[in-house]
Amino acid sequence: MTGRYLIGLDFGTLSVRGVLIDAESGIAIDYHASPYRHGVMSGSLADGTPLPSGFALQDAHDYVVAAEEVLCRLGQHRHILSIGIDFTASSPLPATADGTPLSALLPNEPHAYVKLWKHAAAQRYADAINAAGGAFLDNFGGRLSGEWLLAKAAQVASEAPTVWALTERFIEAGDWMVSQLTGCEARNLGFAAYKAQYSAATGYPEGIVPGLNARLAPPLKAGSPAGELNAEWRRKAGIKGPAVVAVAVIDSHAVLPAVGAVEDGMAAGALGTSAAYLFLAERPLSLPAGLEGMARDGSLPGFWLHEAGQAAFGDLLAWFVRTFPRGSDLAASFAAYNAEAAMLEPGDSHLVGLDWWNGNRVPHADSRLSGLLMGFGMDTTAAGIYRALMEAICYGTRQVMELAAAGSLGTGRVVMTSGLAETNPLLLTIMADVLGRDIELPEIAHATATGAAIHGAVAAGVVADFRDGAARFGARSRRVFHPDPDRSKRYQPLFSIYCELASLTPVQAAMRRIGPQRRAPDNAPNAIAGPSLEDGKLTATFG
């Protein structure tokens, strides 16, 4: 070993995970994780302030504390060449010009905190923006999600005008963390393009939220250096060497070089709390109907990346296992359910469900939609329900893949990675059968953090480009899950029922009426009931 290292930091929903990689051998030699002190605040703030339904907030200071622990563990007295960061998105926060989170100044104000990616209370602001329309939506199927930055900014401006008046920077948490490490604000093109509808030709969309553009900043391509680790962090973590920090990258996108997804036509899925599916193309292809968005250079320079996802993936299975435990802890319960579910065949449970427990991204882009499971009988078992939920998320995956294929995307190899892909082979077996396609599982630990480390290596010039980084630091072997023809045939009518349920307008309308986001916050102005149009622009809606 050379004594020179790379660090990758993966900021997930509940913790930051860090990996230390030897720069010469390419081998990961250490790993450490640190949970966020306050986790996800959905019922109340830390001081007990109640939160409206649909809120999912985090305290930005938790990121700093967790990052310090991980960097001290991995970097102490070591020569660090580079640091790469990935982060959940869209998870923006309001801050002052010097980067101070407004939650530090207004600890009792919910809108002063980070709005986590699964914050679902901004959907109606997205609906108003979508109703007004605009060319900036062309690369996003004509609509944006309530999970994205524009809708969340609109919610702050409307429901907390005092907070908005104090906001000098509205910034993705990943970009904010980079600014904390370097002292320089350097935003990533992926966050800007996919979550704030930035275009290299026209910039950020104008006139959507009053004063928003002045609170944003021009972004940099993936793999760009943001700066070196600043003196304060070097002192705290004991880090030596240049420690070049790359601009942050969306967590689901970070896995691409780590799993070797650096080729035209490939499809990669990051299967974690939620799921993201990424389709690589070297030439621009129209966004297929139902997919979420497309942009160039935001995740891999030289590639168009088309994105789609499922808002509930591992979240859904964990919810069921926590609610109906079968063991002494979560791991034991998962093991018990997986063992029982593996004994069942397609259709044995007579259940079909919609995997919309956190809302729907594809094809409806509506966080107010909710989960559904039908076919219950007196012979329904807990294992049957668990298996049906696994099948439901795989049907959601197939729907995404078929929409992509209709646009000539994802015609090459299919790679699945991240948490559930690595820990639940039964899930990938079911997915291969439902898709009727081979699924590759790269055999690499901590793929997302490793991908972040490769971003750092590119930024620091340790490798020439992402293909070089993938070859040197990415997965070196892979397991392939092959579909069983008989099981694939048995899944076909069940998938057809899933698609029929997913397309039923009355079902969606009922979900919106009974769902947890049906009541607006008490302080929301009546003007939000619908968009107001003036000269073709959305006006007087969020002010």
Secondary structure as GFF3:
##gff-version 3
##sequence-region A 1 543
A	DSSP	beta_strand	4	11	.	.	.	ID=ss1
A	DSSP	beta_strand	15	22	.	.	.	ID=ss2
A	DSSP	beta_strand	28	35	.	.	.	ID=ss3
A	DSSP	beta_strand	57	58	.	.	.	ID=ss4
A	DSSP	alpha_helix	60	75	.	.	.	ID=ss5
A	DSSP	beta_strand	79	87	.	.	.	ID=ss6
A	DSSP	beta_strand	92	95	.	.	.	ID=ss7
A	DSSP	alpha_helix	102	105	.	.	.	ID=ss8
A	DSSP	three_ten_helix	110	112	.	.	.	ID=ss9
A	DSSP	beta_strand	114	115	.	.	.	ID=ss10
A	DSSP	alpha_helix	123	132	.	.	.	ID=ss11
A	DSSP	three_ten_helix	135	140	.	.	.	ID=ss12
A	DSSP	alpha_helix	149	159	.	.	.	ID=ss13
A	DSSP	alpha_helix	161	166	.	.	.	ID=ss14
A	DSSP	beta_strand	169	172	.	.	.	ID=ss15
A	DSSP	alpha_helix	173	182	.	.	.	ID=ss16
A	DSSP	beta_strand	187	188	.	.	.	ID=ss17
A	DSSP	alpha_helix	189	190	.	.	.	ID=ss18
A	DSSP	pi_helix	191	195	.	.	.	ID=ss19
A	DSSP	alpha_helix	196	196	.	.	.	ID=ss20
A	DSSP	three_ten_helix	213	215	.	.	.	ID=ss21
A	DSSP	beta_strand	219	220	.	.	.	ID=ss22
A	DSSP	beta_strand	225	228	.	.	.	ID=ss23
A	DSSP	alpha_helix	231	237	.	.	.	ID=ss24
A	DSSP	beta_strand	244	246	.	.	.	ID=ss25
A	DSSP	beta_strand	249	250	.	.	.	ID=ss26
A	DSSP	alpha_helix	251	258	.	.	.	ID=ss27
A	DSSP	beta_strand	267	271	.	.	.	ID=ss28
A	DSSP	beta_strand	275	281	.	.	.	ID=ss29
A	DSSP	beta_strand	293	296	.	.	.	ID=ss30
A	DSSP	beta_strand	304	310	.	.	.	ID=ss31
A	DSSP	alpha_helix	314	323	.	.	.	ID=ss32
A	DSSP	alpha_helix	330	341	.	.	.	ID=ss33
A	DSSP	beta_strand	352	354	.	.	.	ID=ss34
A	DSSP	beta_strand	372	374	.	.	.	ID=ss35
A	DSSP	alpha_helix	382	406	.	.	.	ID=ss36
A	DSSP	beta_strand	414	417	.	.	.	ID=ss37
A	DSSP	alpha_helix	419	423	.	.	.	ID=ss38
A	DSSP	alpha_helix	425	435	.	.	.	ID=ss39
A	DSSP	beta_strand	439	442	.	.	.	ID=ss40
A	DSSP	alpha_helix	447	460	.	.	.	ID=ss41
A	DSSP	alpha_helix	466	473	.	.	.	ID=ss42
A	DSSP	beta_strand	478	481	.	.	.	ID=ss43
A	DSSP	alpha_helix	485	502	.	.	.	ID=ss44
A	DSSP	alpha_helix	505	514	.	.	.	ID=ss45
A	DSSP	three_ten_helix	526	529	.	.	.	ID=ss46
A	DSSP	beta_strand	533	534	.	.	.	ID=ss47
A	DSSP	beta_strand	537	538	.	.	.	ID=ss48
###
